[in-house]
């Protein structure tokens, strides 16, 4: 039906474990692109990338674009407590960054990666990331994912579940290694200290 070669797309919002999920999939033999950035359409057709994650793959328009062009691509949604997500977004400064883009009249002057980050997250938030309604926006995105993607093509994953559900979904044996937890008090904390 299409020229899309990507097998799996992680459609979770930033700060929900997308990097850890990519590490898990890499351990299972897949090649991941995280974040995908402005060249995401080109990556869809490449044989050397099996998994696409992070910006802009979580944007509703991106999800619909893939669904309209492929009956084979499967999707992974890493679920998280909405309040924990808001706390993480605030802690690492992504709330501030998004809101500064939103409040910049000529945000097209930002570099392509910054612009696509803004556009994808703005599609979910429909405005600033405000703590009062961010949990509601998180849940609305989750409902969109579940309502739009056919259930047989979607894995809603919680890291507490271990390897089994992921391995069953992607058709790989369960490895004898720990589930990774990346980006927890590591990368962004170092950036903030500097």
MORAPE-V115808 format. One record per residue. N is the residue number from 1. RES is the residue in one letter. SS is DSSP state (A for helix, B for strand, O for the rest). BURIAL is b if it has 24 or more other ideal C-beta (glycine too) atoms within 12 Angstrom, else e. Layout:
N:RES:SS:BURIAL
N:RES:SS:BURIAL
This chain:
1:X:O:e
2:X:O:e
3:X:O:e
4:X:O:b
5:X:O:b
6:X:O:b
7:X:O:b
8:X:B:b
9:X:B:b
10:X:B:b
11:X:O:b
12:X:O:b
13:X:O:b
14:X:O:b
15:X:O:b
16:X:O:b
17:X:O:b
18:X:A:b
19:X:A:b
20:X:A:b
21:X:A:b
22:X:A:b
23:X:A:b
24:X:A:b
25:X:A:b
26:X:A:b
27:X:A:b
28:X:O:b
29:X:O:e
30:X:O:b
31:X:O:e
32:X:B:b
33:X:B:b
34:X:B:b
35:X:O:b
36:X:O:b
37:X:A:b
38:X:A:e
39:X:A:e
40:X:A:b
41:X:A:e
42:X:A:e
43:X:A:b
44:X:A:b
45:X:O:e
46:X:O:e
47:X:O:e
48:X:O:e
49:X:O:b
50:X:O:b
51:X:B:b
52:X:B:b
53:X:B:b
54:X:O:b
55:X:O:b
56:X:O:b
57:X:O:b
58:X:O:b
59:X:O:b
60:X:A:b
61:X:A:e
62:X:A:b
63:X:A:b
64:X:A:e
65:X:A:b
66:X:A:b
67:X:A:b
68:X:A:e
69:X:A:e
70:X:O:b
71:X:O:e
72:X:O:e
73:X:O:b
74:X:B:b
75:X:B:b
76:X:B:b
77:X:B:b
78:X:B:b
79:X:O:b
80:X:O:b
81:X:O:e
82:X:A:b
83:X:A:e
84:X:A:e
85:X:A:b
86:X:A:b
87:X:A:e
88:X:A:b
89:X:A:b
90:X:A:e
91:X:A:e
92:X:O:b
93:X:O:e
94:X:A:b
95:X:A:b
96:X:A:e
97:X:A:b
98:X:A:b
99:X:A:b
100:X:A:e
101:X:A:b
102:X:A:e
103:X:O:e
104:X:O:e
105:X:O:e
106:X:O:e
107:X:A:e
108:X:A:e
109:X:A:e
110:X:O:e
111:X:O:e
112:X:A:e
113:X:A:e
114:X:A:b
115:X:A:e
116:X:A:b
117:X:A:b
118:X:A:b
119:X:A:b
120:X:A:b
121:X:A:b
122:X:A:b
123:X:A:b
124:X:A:b
125:X:A:b
126:X:O:e
127:X:O:e
128:X:O:b
129:X:O:b
130:X:O:e
131:X:A:e
132:X:A:e
133:X:A:e
134:X:A:b
135:X:A:b
136:X:A:e
137:X:A:b
138:X:A:b
139:X:A:e
140:X:A:e
141:X:A:b
142:X:A:b
143:X:A:e
144:X:A:b
145:X:A:b
146:X:A:e
147:X:A:e
148:X:A:b
149:X:O:b
150:X:O:e
151:X:A:e
152:X:A:e
153:X:A:b
154:X:B:b
155:X:B:b
156:X:B:b
157:X:B:b
158:X:O:e
159:X:A:b
160:X:A:e
161:X:A:e
162:X:O:e
163:X:O:b
164:X:A:e
165:X:A:b
166:X:A:b
167:X:A:b
168:X:A:e
169:X:A:b
170:X:A:b
171:X:O:e
172:X:O:e
173:X:O:e
174:X:O:e
175:X:O:e
176:X:O:e
177:X:O:e
178:X:O:e
179:X:O:b
180:X:O:b
181:X:O:e
182:X:O:b
183:X:O:b
184:X:O:e
185:X:O:e
186:X:O:e
187:X:A:e
188:X:A:e
189:X:A:e
190:X:A:e
191:X:A:e
192:X:A:e
193:X:A:e
194:X:O:e
